[in-house]
Amino acid sequence: MRIVELSTRRDQLPVRRAEVASEITVLENEKQGLEEAVERARLDRRSREGELDVQQRQREKYEAQLNQVKTNVAYSALLTEIQGAKRMIGELETEVLELMDAIEQDTNRLTEIELELAHKREAARDELQSIDAETAALDQQLATEEHRRNLVAEKVDDQLYRVYDRLRRVQRFPALVPLHGSACGSCHGYFPPQVVREVTHDGRIYTCEACGVLVYAANEE
């Protein structure tokens, strides 16, 4: 039972370790996503600024040509081109401003994440060291208990040990229970008087037919 208890605690430690690391992993993933988003936004901003420069030069070119045209038709055509360039410039300037705002927000969040990661890594380092120390202590205790168990197992009757070992392997604990009156201490099923007498007077260890555990007579009986 002691070995089972220690093994259960030992098996829970990797789960605790994963839980400690998971918060850091979530932040690291968010950081990576934001860094990629900022890079894309910067590339998009440069692209929009390049298009904006083209449109501004185009508008200036059309405006310079206004004084050179000779017909109303050509003049109207240039005005249309100028209006189109102005509309495109307005749209591009709005996109540039939106991208700048997104970059600023994501950059601010990256700063926050860096601070959070620093705190969590510091806390995780202490927690992980604690888990490592607990793991080492449990491993040592388990080794001691396994050694004690093996020494005792060598003294047990072979046939009785095989029954017990079968229960142990399927994690049937407790595998050995005291007799309660005339009943099994595990499933509370009643035994025939002859079996009760053999257990209480002859010291026999009886295998319960109902639940399979080993039943013995407690000291007070």
Residue frames as qw, qx, qy, qz and C-alpha x, y, z in Angstrom:
[[0.000, 0.887, 0.462, 0.000, 0.00, 0.00, 0.00],
 [0.315, -0.781, 0.119, 0.526, 2.89, 2.35, 0.79],
 [0.398, -0.123, 0.613, 0.671, 4.50, 1.60, -2.57],
 [0.200, 0.634, 0.668, 0.334, 1.21, 2.30, -4.35],
 [0.144, -0.926, -0.254, 0.238, 0.87, 5.60, -2.51],
 [0.357, -0.618, 0.335, 0.616, 4.42, 6.67, -3.35],
 [0.379, 0.133, 0.706, 0.584, 4.08, 5.54, -6.99],
 [0.135, 0.802, 0.569, 0.125, 0.83, 7.50, -7.37],
 [0.192, -0.905, -0.009, 0.380, 2.49, 10.65, -6.05],
 [0.428, -0.365, 0.546, 0.621, 5.50, 10.02, -8.31],
 [0.353, 0.395, 0.721, 0.446, 3.27, 9.61, -11.38],
 [0.052, 0.906, 0.414, -0.079, 1.57, 12.95, -10.70],
 [0.379, -0.647, 0.150, 0.645, 4.82, 14.92, -10.85],
 [0.323, 0.069, 0.584, 0.742, 5.16, 14.92, -14.69],
 [0.023, 0.746, 0.611, 0.263, 1.61, 16.27, -14.86],
 [0.299, -0.866, -0.166, 0.364, 2.54, 19.08, -12.47],
 [0.429, -0.351, 0.386, 0.738, 5.64, 19.81, -14.53],
 [0.234, 0.386, 0.661, 0.599, 3.56, 20.00, -17.71],
 [0.111, -0.868, -0.483, -0.016, 1.07, 22.34, -16.02],
 [0.369, -0.730, 0.053, 0.573, 3.88, 24.67, -14.93],
 [0.346, -0.171, 0.546, 0.744, 5.36, 24.69, -18.43],
 [0.256, 0.589, 0.714, 0.277, 1.98, 25.08, -20.16],
 [0.028, -0.924, -0.251, 0.286, 1.47, 28.72, -19.07],
 [0.266, -0.619, 0.413, 0.613, 4.89, 29.62, -20.41],
 [0.359, 0.126, 0.783, 0.492, 4.20, 27.73, -23.65],
 [0.194, 0.791, 0.580, 0.014, 0.92, 29.61, -24.15],
 [0.087, -0.910, 0.026, 0.405, 2.68, 32.96, -23.74],
 [0.353, -0.396, 0.617, 0.580, 5.55, 31.93, -26.01],
 [0.349, 0.404, 0.768, 0.353, 3.08, 30.89, -28.71],
 [0.099, 0.915, 0.370, -0.129, 1.23, 34.20, -28.36],
 [0.250, -0.760, 0.281, 0.531, 4.54, 36.06, -28.56],
 [0.388, -0.087, 0.725, 0.562, 5.54, 34.22, -31.72],
 [0.272, 0.649, 0.683, 0.195, 2.16, 34.92, -33.32],
 [0.027, -0.947, -0.165, 0.276, 2.37, 38.62, -32.47],
 [0.339, -0.565, 0.464, 0.592, 5.94, 38.90, -33.77],
 [0.358, 0.200, 0.765, 0.497, 4.83, 37.37, -37.06],
 [0.142, 0.826, 0.545, 0.022, 1.80, 39.69, -37.19],
 [0.173, -0.866, 0.068, 0.465, 3.99, 42.75, -36.55],
 [0.367, -0.298, 0.625, 0.622, 6.39, 41.71, -39.30],
 [0.292, 0.484, 0.744, 0.357, 3.52, 41.21, -41.77],
 [0.014, 0.916, 0.364, -0.167, 2.02, 44.57, -40.80],
 [0.268, -0.713, 0.278, 0.585, 5.35, 46.32, -41.33],
 [0.343, 0.001, 0.731, 0.590, 5.73, 44.75, -44.76],
 [0.172, 0.703, 0.667, 0.176, 2.16, 45.73, -45.65],
 [0.121, -0.897, -0.147, 0.399, 2.79, 49.26, -44.39],
 [0.294, -0.472, 0.484, 0.676, 5.90, 49.63, -46.56],
 [0.283, 0.295, 0.786, 0.463, 3.95, 48.31, -49.53],
 [0.063, 0.844, 0.532, -0.023, 1.07, 50.76, -48.94],
 [0.210, -0.813, 0.079, 0.537, 3.49, 53.65, -48.47],
 [0.334, -0.171, 0.644, 0.667, 5.11, 52.72, -51.78],
 [0.178, 0.565, 0.732, 0.337, 1.71, 52.74, -53.50],
 [0.109, -0.888, -0.331, 0.300, 0.89, 56.03, -51.76],
 [0.290, -0.578, 0.316, 0.695, 4.05, 57.63, -53.10],
 [0.267, 0.158, 0.742, 0.595, 3.16, 56.47, -56.61],
 [0.045, 0.750, 0.650, 0.119, -0.35, 57.90, -56.36],
 [0.199, -0.843, -0.122, 0.485, 0.88, 61.24, -54.98],
 [0.270, -0.374, 0.495, 0.737, 3.39, 61.62, -57.80],
 [0.197, 0.388, 0.786, 0.439, 0.69, 60.65, -60.28],
 [0.025, -0.856, -0.493, 0.150, -1.66, 63.28, -58.86],
 [0.237, -0.718, 0.149, 0.637, 1.06, 65.93, -59.03],
 [0.292, -0.055, 0.685, 0.665, 1.71, 64.96, -62.65],
 [0.114, 0.629, 0.723, 0.262, -1.98, 65.30, -63.55],
 [0.137, -0.880, -0.287, 0.352, -2.24, 68.65, -61.74],
 [0.286, -0.517, 0.358, 0.723, 0.79, 69.96, -63.64],
 [0.238, 0.174, 0.758, 0.582, -0.82, 68.94, -66.92],
 [0.140, 0.740, 0.615, -0.235, -4.00, 70.92, -66.25],
 [0.022, 0.812, -0.054, -0.580, -2.42, 74.14, -67.46],
 [0.158, -0.363, 0.702, 0.591, -1.18, 72.50, -70.66],
 [0.348, 0.383, 0.846, 0.130, -4.37, 70.95, -72.05],
 [0.038, 0.050, -0.322, -0.945, -6.19, 72.76, -74.86],
 [0.445, -0.287, -0.592, -0.607, -9.65, 71.18, -74.80],
 [0.584, -0.384, 0.270, -0.662, -12.42, 70.82, -72.23],
 [0.954, -0.021, -0.244, -0.173, -12.53, 67.08, -72.84],
 [0.667, 0.280, -0.512, 0.463, -8.86, 66.66, -71.95],
 [0.107, -0.456, 0.417, -0.779, -9.32, 68.98, -68.96],
 [0.788, -0.283, 0.072, -0.541, -12.26, 66.90, -67.66],
 [0.918, 0.099, -0.378, 0.068, -10.31, 63.69, -68.18],
 [0.408, 0.370, -0.543, 0.633, -7.44, 65.03, -66.10],
 [0.414, -0.415, 0.308, -0.750, -9.81, 66.14, -63.33],
 [0.929, -0.144, -0.140, -0.312, -11.25, 62.63, -63.26],
 [0.785, 0.212, -0.467, 0.347, -7.77, 61.14, -62.98],
 [0.084, 0.446, -0.469, 0.758, -6.89, 63.60, -60.21],
 [0.670, -0.352, 0.154, -0.635, -10.03, 62.72, -58.26],
 [0.957, -0.005, -0.283, -0.063, -9.29, 59.02, -58.66],
 [0.574, 0.325, -0.509, 0.553, -5.73, 59.56, -57.40],
 [0.221, -0.449, 0.375, -0.780, -6.99, 61.57, -54.42],
 [0.857, -0.251, -0.023, -0.449, -9.50, 58.86, -53.54],
 [0.898, 0.115, -0.378, 0.192, -6.80, 56.19, -53.76],
 [0.286, 0.447, -0.481, 0.698, -4.44, 58.35, -51.66],
 [0.513, -0.439, 0.240, -0.698, -7.11, 58.70, -48.97],
 [0.957, -0.133, -0.143, -0.213, -7.74, 54.96, -48.88],
 [0.762, 0.262, -0.427, 0.410, -4.01, 54.19, -48.72],
 [0.023, 0.502, -0.433, 0.748, -3.44, 56.75, -45.94],
 [0.743, -0.372, 0.123, -0.543, -6.26, 55.16, -43.92],
 [0.968, 0.020, -0.248, 0.041, -4.74, 51.70, -44.40],
 [0.505, 0.421, -0.464, 0.593, -1.30, 52.99, -43.37],
 [0.298, -0.498, 0.358, -0.732, -2.75, 54.54, -40.20],
 [0.902, -0.234, -0.008, -0.362, -4.62, 51.33, -39.36],
 [0.878, 0.183, -0.354, 0.266, -1.45, 49.29, -39.86],
 [0.218, 0.498, -0.459, 0.702, 0.53, 51.71, -37.67],
 [0.587, -0.439, 0.239, -0.637, -2.12, 51.38, -34.95],
 [0.978, -0.072, -0.145, -0.128, -2.05, 47.58, -35.18],
 [0.678, 0.355, -0.439, 0.471, 1.75, 47.55, -34.99],
 [0.089, -0.528, 0.419, -0.733, 1.67, 49.78, -31.92],
 [0.792, -0.336, 0.127, -0.495, -0.92, 47.63, -30.15],
 [0.970, 0.062, -0.224, 0.069, 0.90, 44.38, -30.95],
 [0.482, 0.469, -0.455, 0.584, 4.25, 45.89, -29.92],
 [0.362, -0.520, 0.363, -0.683, 2.78, 47.01, -26.59],
 [0.933, -0.201, 0.030, -0.298, 1.38, 43.53, -26.02],
 [0.827, 0.295, -0.376, 0.297, 4.79, 42.03, -26.83],
 [0.101, 0.542, -0.494, 0.673, 6.32, 44.20, -24.12],
 [0.683, -0.380, 0.256, -0.569, 3.69, 42.94, -21.66],
 [0.981, 0.047, -0.170, -0.082, 4.34, 39.34, -22.65],
 [0.561, 0.463, -0.505, 0.464, 8.08, 39.74, -22.15],
 [0.229, -0.484, 0.493, -0.686, 7.43, 40.92, -18.58],
 [0.870, -0.180, 0.121, -0.442, 4.95, 38.10, -17.94],
 [0.901, 0.247, -0.340, 0.102, 7.38, 35.53, -19.31],
 [0.276, 0.521, -0.575, 0.567, 10.17, 36.84, -17.10],
 [0.499, -0.381, 0.443, -0.640, 7.98, 36.51, -13.98],
 [0.944, -0.006, 0.031, -0.328, 6.58, 33.11, -14.95],
 [0.763, 0.388, -0.469, 0.217, 9.99, 31.70, -15.86],
 [0.021, 0.495, -0.617, 0.611, 11.31, 32.83, -12.49],
 [0.691, -0.225, 0.374, -0.576, 8.37, 31.25, -10.68],
 [0.946, 0.200, -0.172, -0.188, 8.54, 28.13, -12.85],
 [0.482, 0.513, -0.636, 0.316, 12.24, 27.72, -12.12],
 [0.270, -0.364, 0.661, -0.598, 11.54, 27.52, -8.38],
 [0.837, 0.015, 0.223, -0.499, 8.57, 25.22, -8.92],
 [0.850, 0.378, -0.362, -0.061, 10.49, 22.92, -11.26],
 [0.235, 0.485, -0.726, 0.428, 13.37, 22.73, -8.79],
 [0.537, -0.225, 0.539, -0.609, 10.86, 21.79, -6.11],
 [0.917, 0.193, -0.018, -0.347, 9.39, 19.09, -8.38],
 [0.641, 0.482, -0.579, 0.145, 12.87, 17.72, -9.13],
 [0.069, -0.413, 0.732, -0.538, 13.68, 17.55, -5.42],
 [0.732, -0.059, 0.384, -0.560, 10.38, 15.81, -4.69],
 [0.869, 0.347, -0.287, -0.204, 10.99, 13.36, -7.53],
 [0.415, 0.472, -0.716, 0.306, 14.40, 12.44, -6.16],
 [0.333, -0.289, 0.658, -0.610, 13.00, 12.00, -2.64],
 [0.849, 0.097, 0.173, -0.489, 10.15, 9.80, -3.86],
 [0.758, 0.426, -0.492, -0.042, 12.52, 7.69, -5.96],
 [0.157, 0.419, -0.777, 0.443, 14.65, 7.10, -2.88],
 [0.556, -0.125, 0.532, -0.627, 11.63, 6.22, -0.73],
 [0.881, 0.252, -0.108, -0.386, 10.32, 3.88, -3.41],
 [0.579, 0.444, -0.671, 0.129, 13.66, 2.10, -3.63],
 [0.125, -0.313, 0.756, -0.561, 13.69, 1.66, 0.15],
 [0.710, 0.037, 0.364, -0.602, 10.11, 0.35, 0.25],
 [0.825, 0.364, -0.353, -0.251, 10.71, -2.00, -2.69],
 [0.347, 0.412, -0.791, 0.290, 13.74, -3.44, -0.87],
 [0.364, -0.165, 0.673, -0.623, 11.73, -3.95, 2.31],
 [0.813, 0.192, 0.062, -0.546, 8.90, -5.53, 0.34],
 [0.709, 0.407, -0.569, -0.095, 11.22, -7.96, -1.42],
 [0.077, 0.340, -0.830, 0.434, 12.72, -9.08, 1.90],
 [0.563, 0.009, 0.538, -0.627, 9.25, -9.82, 3.26],
 [0.794, 0.335, -0.187, -0.472, 8.08, -11.50, 0.05],
 [0.426, 0.413, -0.804, 0.033, 10.89, -14.04, 0.30],
 [0.124, -0.129, 0.851, -0.493, 9.39, -15.34, 3.56],
 [0.663, 0.161, 0.198, -0.704, 5.83, -15.79, 2.23],
 [0.646, 0.102, 0.756, 0.011, 4.48, -19.19, 1.20],
 [0.130, -0.128, 0.639, 0.747, 4.83, -19.56, -2.58],
 [0.002, 0.492, 0.820, 0.293, 1.22, -20.52, -3.23],
 [0.135, -0.803, -0.450, 0.366, -0.09, -17.70, -1.03],
 [0.204, -0.537, 0.215, 0.790, 2.28, -15.22, -2.65],
 [0.144, 0.142, 0.729, 0.654, 1.09, -16.16, -6.14],
 [0.054, -0.726, -0.682, -0.068, -2.49, -15.36, -5.13],
 [0.229, -0.794, -0.172, 0.536, -1.42, -12.08, -3.57],
 [0.282, -0.321, 0.440, 0.790, 0.80, -11.15, -6.50],
 [0.139, 0.434, 0.748, 0.483, -2.08, -11.67, -8.93],
 [0.128, -0.862, -0.476, 0.119, -4.17, -9.21, -6.92],
 [0.341, -0.661, 0.094, 0.662, -1.28, -6.76, -6.74],
 [0.319, -0.025, 0.587, 0.744, -0.72, -6.81, -10.48],
 [0.009, -0.603, -0.638, -0.479, -4.34, -5.83, -11.17],
 [0.003, 0.309, -0.227, 0.923, -4.08, -3.11, -8.49],
 [0.613, -0.533, -0.502, -0.297, -6.61, -4.78, -6.21],
 [0.319, 0.121, -0.571, 0.747, -5.93, -2.94, -2.98],
 [0.310, -0.571, 0.744, -0.157, -6.18, -3.67, -0.19],
 [0.624, 0.208, -0.710, -0.253, -5.44, -7.24, -1.22],
 [0.447, -0.116, -0.817, 0.346, -5.43, -8.49, 2.38],
 [0.383, -0.494, -0.007, -0.781, -8.38, -7.64, 4.66],
 [0.123, -0.135, 0.844, -0.504, -9.43, -8.75, 8.15],
 [0.279, -0.396, -0.848, -0.214, -12.44, -10.95, 8.82],
 [0.275, -0.222, 0.226, -0.908, -15.34, -8.96, 10.27],
 [0.717, -0.042, 0.431, -0.546, -17.36, -11.40, 12.32],
 [0.706, 0.136, 0.688, 0.096, -18.39, -13.91, 9.70],
 [0.539, 0.811, 0.220, -0.049, -18.01, -11.56, 6.75],
 [0.685, 0.278, 0.116, 0.664, -15.30, -10.49, 4.32],
 [0.282, -0.642, -0.170, 0.692, -13.73, -7.19, 5.30],
 [0.120, -0.162, 0.440, 0.875, -13.88, -6.00, 1.67],
 [0.298, -0.197, -0.604, -0.713, -17.17, -7.04, 0.07],
 [0.432, -0.164, 0.492, -0.738, -18.95, -8.00, 3.36],
 [0.768, 0.025, -0.503, -0.397, -20.06, -11.32, 1.95],
 [0.700, -0.474, 0.417, -0.334, -20.67, -13.98, 4.62],
 [0.328, 0.403, -0.853, -0.046, -18.55, -17.13, 4.94],
 [0.816, -0.256, -0.480, -0.197, -19.70, -20.59, 6.03],
 [0.640, -0.726, 0.194, -0.159, -19.07, -21.38, 9.73],
 [0.935, -0.084, 0.128, 0.321, -16.37, -23.89, 8.79],
 [0.538, 0.578, -0.010, 0.614, -14.41, -21.25, 6.88],
 [0.247, -0.849, 0.123, -0.451, -14.80, -18.78, 9.76],
 [0.842, -0.513, 0.164, 0.018, -13.49, -21.39, 12.16],
 [0.860, 0.170, 0.086, 0.473, -10.48, -22.18, 9.94],
 [0.291, 0.722, -0.046, 0.626, -9.64, -18.50, 9.65],
 [0.383, -0.788, 0.163, -0.455, -10.11, -17.61, 13.32],
 [0.827, -0.485, 0.274, -0.075, -8.84, -20.77, 15.01],
 [0.904, 0.056, 0.253, 0.340, -6.41, -22.28, 12.51],
 [0.232, -0.692, 0.251, 0.636, -4.95, -19.02, 11.25],
 [0.560, 0.313, 0.633, 0.433, -5.82, -19.84, 7.66],
 [0.104, 0.451, -0.153, -0.873, -5.72, -17.07, 5.05],
 [0.489, 0.439, 0.753, -0.030, -8.82, -17.55, 2.94],
 [0.059, -0.020, 0.462, 0.885, -9.48, -16.30, -0.60],
 [0.430, 0.408, 0.437, -0.677, -12.94, -14.71, -0.76],
 [0.409, 0.279, 0.794, 0.354, -14.88, -16.32, -3.60],
 [0.217, 0.855, 0.455, -0.124, -16.99, -13.19, -4.08],
 [0.143, 0.979, -0.100, -0.103, -14.32, -10.50, -4.49],
 [0.834, 0.414, -0.229, 0.285, -11.07, -12.47, -4.62],
 [0.009, -0.779, 0.450, -0.437, -9.19, -10.74, -1.78],
 [0.568, 0.038, -0.754, 0.327, -7.31, -12.56, 0.96],
 [0.542, -0.675, -0.061, -0.496, -9.06, -12.67, 4.34],
 [0.491, 0.149, -0.714, 0.476, -7.29, -13.20, 7.67],
 [0.529, -0.695, -0.482, 0.064, -8.19, -13.12, 11.34],
 [0.045, 0.808, -0.209, 0.549, -7.38, -9.79, 12.99],
 [0.302, 0.269, -0.738, 0.540, -5.33, -9.90, 16.20],
 [0.399, -0.187, 0.432, -0.787, -8.28, -9.09, 18.44],
 [0.870, 0.026, -0.133, -0.475, -10.12, -12.12, 17.07]]
